[in-house]
Amino acid sequence: MEEIRENIVKDKSYKFALRIIKLYQFLYNQKHESVLSKQVLRSGTSIGANIEEANGAMSRKDFLNKMYIAHKESRETHYWINLLRDSGYIDEKPACSLISDCEELIRITGKIISSTKKD
């Protein structure tokens, strides 16, 4: 079961990273915004990178550490997307879609952390 969830979170985080890259390109090219867009790009793509690292972990402790980082990066990305929406850089509809996907990553990484700690 754990392997299935890891594959799901790996796939979802990769697709989310692609959406974040498109968001960055939009913000940079259309809105001429570079500070917040770089923040969301960094944290939003870091989620999947840390999940990938967790999948190659050398130990349970290493796995948990990388999943904790992915979880924290998900929460940070959630913050940046909300800030971009509330400051008017992105519209409500795309922001809500990104927030929903981000919240799903927060839940999944949280469950993986919780179940790994129990085992």
Backbone bond lengths (Angstrom), bond angles and torsions (degrees), N, CA, C in turn:
res aa  C-N    CA-C-N  psi(-1)  N-CA   C-N-CA  omega(-1)  CA-C   N-CA-C  phi
1 M - - - 1.461 - - 1.535 111.23 -
2 E 1.318 116.10 -41.91 1.461 120.71 -179.51 1.530 110.84 -59.27
3 E 1.339 116.65 -41.48 1.461 121.03 -179.24 1.526 111.00 -63.43
4 I 1.323 117.12 -38.91 1.464 121.07 178.70 1.524 109.89 -63.05
5 R 1.342 116.92 -46.25 1.466 120.02 179.42 1.519 110.98 -62.93
6 E 1.343 116.83 -38.79 1.457 119.69 179.18 1.527 110.51 -64.01
7 N 1.340 117.53 -39.23 1.457 120.15 177.44 1.521 110.89 -66.68
8 I 1.324 116.99 -39.55 1.465 121.01 177.81 1.523 109.96 -63.36
9 V 1.318 116.98 -48.10 1.464 119.84 -178.11 1.529 110.57 -67.79
10 K 1.316 117.64 -33.37 1.463 120.53 177.29 1.532 109.76 -64.65
11 D 1.321 116.78 -45.93 1.461 121.95 179.62 1.530 111.30 -65.15
12 K 1.323 116.20 -46.97 1.470 120.48 -178.70 1.530 111.27 -64.65
13 S 1.318 116.98 -40.21 1.467 119.42 -178.94 1.527 111.14 -69.16
14 Y 1.329 117.02 -33.67 1.468 120.52 177.86 1.534 110.37 -67.69
15 K 1.328 116.30 -46.35 1.471 120.24 178.38 1.533 110.83 -63.92
16 F 1.319 115.84 -37.68 1.461 120.46 177.46 1.531 109.92 -63.69
17 A 1.330 117.29 -42.52 1.469 121.12 178.57 1.525 111.06 -59.86
18 L 1.323 116.38 -40.27 1.476 119.16 177.38 1.527 110.80 -62.52
19 R 1.327 117.03 -40.35 1.473 120.18 177.56 1.526 110.79 -65.11
20 I 1.320 116.55 -37.94 1.465 121.08 179.71 1.534 110.02 -66.79
21 I 1.309 117.36 -38.33 1.466 120.76 177.10 1.530 109.92 -62.54
22 K 1.325 116.94 -42.54 1.470 120.47 177.32 1.525 110.90 -64.52
23 L 1.336 116.61 -38.76 1.464 120.57 176.65 1.530 109.56 -61.93
24 Y 1.318 116.77 -45.45 1.461 120.99 178.60 1.532 110.72 -58.01
25 Q 1.333 116.18 -47.23 1.467 120.11 -179.59 1.525 110.97 -60.39
26 F 1.327 116.98 -41.99 1.462 121.13 177.62 1.521 110.67 -62.26
27 L 1.326 116.57 -49.61 1.463 120.11 -177.88 1.519 111.84 -62.59
28 Y 1.307 116.29 -41.59 1.457 120.77 -177.40 1.528 111.20 -72.03
29 N 1.328 116.53 -46.99 1.467 120.37 -174.37 1.532 113.53 -81.60
30 Q 1.329 117.77 -40.70 1.469 121.07 -174.93 1.531 112.91 -92.47
31 K 1.311 116.88 -39.38 1.468 120.72 -176.49 1.519 112.73 -99.71
32 H 1.323 116.65 -7.84 1.468 122.64 -179.29 1.526 111.62 54.61
33 E 1.314 114.53 40.77 1.462 122.30 179.81 1.519 107.81 -108.36
34 S 1.342 117.04 125.83 1.461 118.47 -176.27 1.525 114.42 -119.47
35 V 1.293 119.68 -23.96 1.465 121.08 -175.71 1.529 111.10 -77.79
36 L 1.326 117.52 -58.66 1.466 121.04 -179.50 1.524 111.33 -65.85
37 S 1.322 116.73 -37.02 1.467 120.00 -178.84 1.522 111.33 -63.88
38 K 1.315 117.77 -36.66 1.463 120.50 177.54 1.523 111.20 -69.10
39 Q 1.325 116.44 -34.37 1.467 120.54 178.43 1.521 110.49 -64.76
40 V 1.336 116.67 -48.36 1.468 120.02 -178.58 1.527 110.45 -68.76
41 L 1.319 117.57 -33.75 1.464 120.80 176.62 1.531 110.16 -63.65
42 R 1.308 116.77 -46.10 1.460 121.16 -178.49 1.529 111.57 -63.07
43 S 1.327 116.76 -51.40 1.469 118.94 -176.66 1.527 111.84 -72.65
44 G 1.324 117.22 -37.65 1.461 120.66 -176.98 1.516 114.19 -69.11
45 T 1.335 117.13 -31.15 1.461 119.87 177.54 1.531 111.04 -88.32
46 S 1.301 117.10 -20.34 1.465 121.69 179.20 1.531 112.21 -68.88
47 I 1.319 117.03 -27.23 1.465 120.97 -179.66 1.526 109.87 -55.77
48 G 1.312 116.04 -56.82 1.459 121.10 -178.47 1.515 112.90 -65.32
49 A 1.323 117.17 -36.55 1.464 120.55 179.12 1.528 110.55 -61.78
50 N 1.324 116.48 -41.35 1.465 119.87 179.34 1.521 112.10 -72.09
51 I 1.318 117.04 -33.54 1.470 120.15 175.45 1.525 109.20 -65.41
52 E 1.315 116.85 -41.71 1.473 121.05 177.03 1.524 110.20 -60.98
53 E 1.325 116.54 -43.83 1.464 120.11 177.83 1.528 111.11 -63.48
54 A 1.329 116.76 -39.32 1.464 120.44 178.91 1.521 110.55 -61.22
55 N 1.312 117.13 -38.78 1.463 120.98 179.74 1.529 112.19 -64.93
56 G 1.306 117.33 -21.97 1.464 121.35 177.23 1.511 113.08 -105.51
57 A 1.320 116.34 17.15 1.466 121.26 -175.66 1.528 111.76 -61.15
58 M 1.316 114.87 148.25 1.459 121.76 -179.52 1.533 111.98 -86.82
59 S 1.319 116.18 -15.82 1.468 119.93 -178.30 1.522 109.51 -153.43
60 R 1.322 115.08 167.14 1.463 121.29 176.64 1.539 110.29 -61.03
61 K 1.314 116.50 -40.90 1.466 121.56 179.42 1.530 110.43 -62.47
62 D 1.336 116.22 -44.21 1.463 121.53 178.07 1.528 110.35 -62.72
63 F 1.349 116.70 -43.69 1.462 121.98 177.82 1.527 110.38 -57.60
64 L 1.335 116.01 -49.94 1.473 120.06 -179.52 1.523 111.47 -61.80
65 N 1.319 116.87 -41.42 1.461 120.66 -179.84 1.527 110.97 -59.47
66 K 1.326 117.24 -45.66 1.469 120.76 -179.72 1.526 111.07 -67.50
67 M 1.334 117.05 -37.53 1.473 120.12 177.62 1.528 110.62 -67.44
68 Y 1.337 117.30 -38.23 1.464 119.97 175.25 1.527 110.27 -59.81
69 I 1.318 116.74 -43.19 1.464 120.25 179.61 1.520 110.32 -63.99
70 A 1.343 117.42 -44.01 1.466 120.70 177.81 1.529 110.47 -59.80
71 H 1.333 116.25 -40.43 1.471 121.49 179.11 1.533 110.13 -63.62
72 K 1.327 116.45 -46.13 1.462 120.84 179.64 1.532 111.52 -64.78
73 E 1.325 117.25 -39.17 1.463 120.76 178.31 1.530 110.69 -66.51
74 S 1.323 116.98 -34.06 1.471 120.92 175.74 1.523 110.20 -62.73
75 R 1.325 115.56 -44.24 1.470 119.84 179.55 1.531 110.83 -65.38
76 E 1.325 116.69 -39.98 1.464 119.85 178.67 1.526 110.68 -64.61
77 T 1.316 116.36 -42.27 1.470 120.71 179.28 1.520 110.28 -61.98
78 H 1.322 115.92 -40.11 1.469 121.78 176.50 1.532 109.77 -55.70
79 Y 1.314 116.13 -44.30 1.467 121.70 178.80 1.532 111.03 -60.68
80 W 1.347 116.64 -48.90 1.467 120.30 -177.23 1.521 111.97 -64.03
81 I 1.320 117.27 -39.43 1.468 119.57 179.36 1.522 110.47 -65.18
82 N 1.331 116.68 -43.01 1.470 120.20 176.20 1.525 110.87 -60.02
83 L 1.310 116.52 -43.08 1.463 121.09 -179.96 1.529 111.00 -64.17
84 L 1.320 116.71 -42.84 1.468 120.35 177.86 1.524 111.33 -63.55
85 R 1.325 116.97 -38.72 1.471 120.61 177.81 1.533 110.06 -67.41
86 D 1.321 116.34 -50.09 1.465 120.43 -174.90 1.526 113.33 -69.02
87 S 1.329 116.58 -21.22 1.467 119.92 177.19 1.528 112.09 -91.58
88 G 1.337 116.73 -2.56 1.454 120.69 175.31 1.518 115.56 89.35
89 Y 1.314 117.38 6.49 1.464 119.01 179.63 1.520 112.69 -74.90
90 I 1.333 116.75 -31.46 1.466 119.97 175.41 1.525 109.11 -129.28
91 D 1.309 115.22 147.66 1.458 121.50 -178.28 1.528 111.39 -73.34
92 E 1.307 114.46 162.85 1.465 122.65 -176.22 1.533 112.77 -58.32
93 K 1.323 117.34 -46.88 1.467 120.07 -174.08 1.530 112.63 -62.73
94 P 1.343 119.00 -53.00 1.466 117.33 178.31 1.530 112.58 -65.11
95 A 1.328 116.54 -34.13 1.465 120.05 178.27 1.525 110.66 -62.65
96 C 1.323 117.08 -44.46 1.469 120.83 -179.73 1.523 111.35 -62.72
97 S 1.312 117.07 -38.38 1.456 121.07 178.17 1.531 110.69 -64.94
98 L 1.320 116.87 -45.45 1.458 121.02 177.88 1.530 111.35 -64.81
99 I 1.322 116.28 -41.79 1.468 120.72 179.11 1.523 110.46 -62.52
100 S 1.306 116.88 -42.12 1.463 121.35 178.17 1.528 111.19 -60.45
101 D 1.324 116.69 -46.62 1.467 120.66 178.01 1.524 111.18 -63.60
102 C 1.306 116.47 -39.48 1.455 121.37 -179.93 1.530 110.42 -66.26
103 E 1.330 116.68 -42.67 1.464 120.46 178.03 1.522 111.23 -63.10
104 E 1.322 116.87 -34.16 1.457 120.46 176.79 1.531 110.15 -65.36
105 L 1.317 117.51 -41.61 1.461 120.71 176.89 1.525 111.24 -64.29
106 I 1.326 116.96 -38.09 1.464 121.01 176.83 1.528 109.89 -60.88
107 R 1.335 116.31 -45.94 1.474 120.35 -179.79 1.528 111.75 -64.70
108 I 1.323 116.66 -46.03 1.470 119.90 -176.87 1.529 110.88 -65.35
109 T 1.330 117.18 -47.38 1.469 118.52 179.97 1.516 110.61 -64.02
110 G 1.322 116.95 -36.64 1.470 120.39 176.42 1.516 112.06 -61.75
111 K 1.335 116.85 -42.03 1.469 121.14 179.38 1.531 110.91 -67.72
112 I 1.320 117.16 -39.58 1.463 120.01 178.19 1.525 109.98 -62.81
113 I 1.319 116.29 -43.70 1.477 121.05 178.64 1.527 109.37 -61.20
114 S 1.311 115.64 -49.00 1.470 120.53 -178.23 1.518 111.65 -60.16
115 S 1.311 117.60 -47.97 1.478 120.47 -177.05 1.526 111.04 -70.10
116 T 1.321 118.42 -32.68 1.458 121.09 178.44 1.521 110.13 -69.46
117 K 1.309 117.56 -38.06 1.468 121.48 178.48 1.529 110.93 -65.93
118 K 1.332 118.06 -32.15 1.465 122.50 -178.57 1.528 112.64 -73.75
119 D 1.337 115.18 -33.26 1.486 119.75 -176.08 1.509 112.41 -66.63
